[in-house]
Amino acid sequence: MLNQLELESRQRDLLLRLQVRRPLGLWSLRLVVARPLGEQRLQLFGELKGWAYGASSGLQLDTMRVSPDAPVGTGDLIWAAVMAWALETTPCRRARLLAIRDDERQHRRLVRYFQSRGFRTARELNAAAWDLPLRMVWGGAGALMVGDCEEVQRRAIRRWRQSAA
């Protein structure tokens, strides 16, 4: 599936690139979507960073950015490609992420966005002592959300392909 998504992105004049490292037995990943602007230059439209360990719930997604001037469907391409990579390369079948709570209004938007992608809130990370380890991993408080990689991928592929129509 990842190869198919790369081919589809090229047909839309986009580059889909995945950078994976394996420090300490973990997978560290960065996926980018860009447009070539000549021989040595790219216009970056979006990226997602994360890491994974060898367990069914081992995919941890950290940072996702999509430029306001990105082509329609860029975010969906990113979601689809990351999930395809996880399903094809790792034992991960569920992904986790944090809808950070810096600002209440923005937090609600993030939760709705992630829910539309197939994630559900597993628990809230707040100021409790037992939340401290996870807050250190994720860098703050918020809604810890979990998604089934196949479901997230299915939704993202459907949206990605609809955006071409």
N, C-alpha and C positions, 0 to 999 in steps of 0.2 A: 504494500500500500504506500509506503514512503516513496518508493521509486515512482509510482503512478502520480502522487501529489507533486513530486519534483517536475515531472514531465508536464503536468497541467499548469504549473506555475510558469514554466518556460514558455508555454503557449500564450501566456498573458504578459510576456516580457518581464517576468519577475524571476529572481534567483531565490531559491530556498536552500539555505546552508545550515548544516548541523555540525556543531563542534562538540565532541565528547572526549573527556579525559577520564582516566581511571585511577585517581589517587586513593591510596589506602583501601582498595577493594570497592570503592564507591564509584558510581557514574556521576560525573559532573557534566551538565549539558548547557549549551547555549544555542538556541535556534534563531536564525535571523531571516527576514524577508527583505529583499532590496531590489533595486532596479539598476542595471549597469548604465553608467554615464560616460562610457568611453573605455579605453584600454585598462586604466588603473583606478578608476573612480566608481563609487557606488552611492546611490541614494538609499539610505536605510529607512525602511517603512515601519518595521516592527521587530520585536525580539521577545523571547521568553527564556528565562534562566531557571535552573532547578538542579536537583540532584536526586539520585536514587540509590537504594541499597537492595540487596537480593531477597526481597520478601514480596508477597502479593500486595501489600499496602505500602510499598517502599518508594513510590514516586512522590517527591516533595517539590512543589512548584513555588518559586519565590518571587520573581519579578517579571511582569509582563508590561510591555509598552507598545503602543501602536500610535504612530504619528497621525495628527489630524489630517494631513494631506495624503495619507495612504490610500491606495485604491480600495474600493469596496470589496469586502471579503478577506482582507489581509489578516484580521484577527482570527477568523475562522480557519484560514490556511494554517496559521500558527498552531491553533488547538489541535487540528486534525493531524498535523505532522508530528507534534510531540507525542500524541497518544499512539500514533502508528509506530513511532520509534520505540516507545515503552513496550507495546504489545509484541513487537517483532524481536526486540533485543534483550529484554529483561523479563524476570518473572513477575513484574509489577502488573497488577490488574486494577488497582485502585490508586487514585491520586489524592493528595492532600494539599491544601493551600490555606492561607489566612486572609480573610477580608479584614484588613487592618482598620482599627477605629481611631483615626486621627481626628476626624471631624464627623459628627453624627450623620449629617446629610450625605456626605461622600460615602460613609460606611454603608448606609442603606442602598445607595446606588450600586456599590460593589457586590453586596449580597444578592441583589436582584440580577445583576449581570451574571454572576457565577451560577445562580440557580437556573437561569435561562440556558446555560451551557451544560447543565446536568449535575451540578454539585448540590449538596444539601448540607445544612449546618449540623455538625456532629456535637459541638460544644462551644461554649464561650470561654475565651481566655481572658481572665481579669487579673485582679491583684492578689488572689489567693496564693499561699505558699506553694501549693502543688502545681500551680500554673507557671511558676517561675522557669523551670527547665524549657518548657515549650515556648514561653515568651522570649527566652534568650535565643532559641533557634530561629523563631520567626521575626524577632525584632520589635515586638509590641503586643498590644492587646487587640482582641477582635474576635470574629467568628471563625473558628477552625472548621473548614468545610472539606467534605469528602465526595469524590465522584468516581463512578465506575468508568474505567478507561474506554471500554467499548462503547458505552452510551455517549460519553463526551465526544468521542471520535465520530460516531454515527451522526450526531447533531451537527457537528462542525463540518463534516463532509457535505451534508445536505445543504447547509447554508453557503458553503464555499461554491458549490456547483450552481446553486440558484443565483448567486451573485454574478455569474457569467452570462446568465440568460438576458 
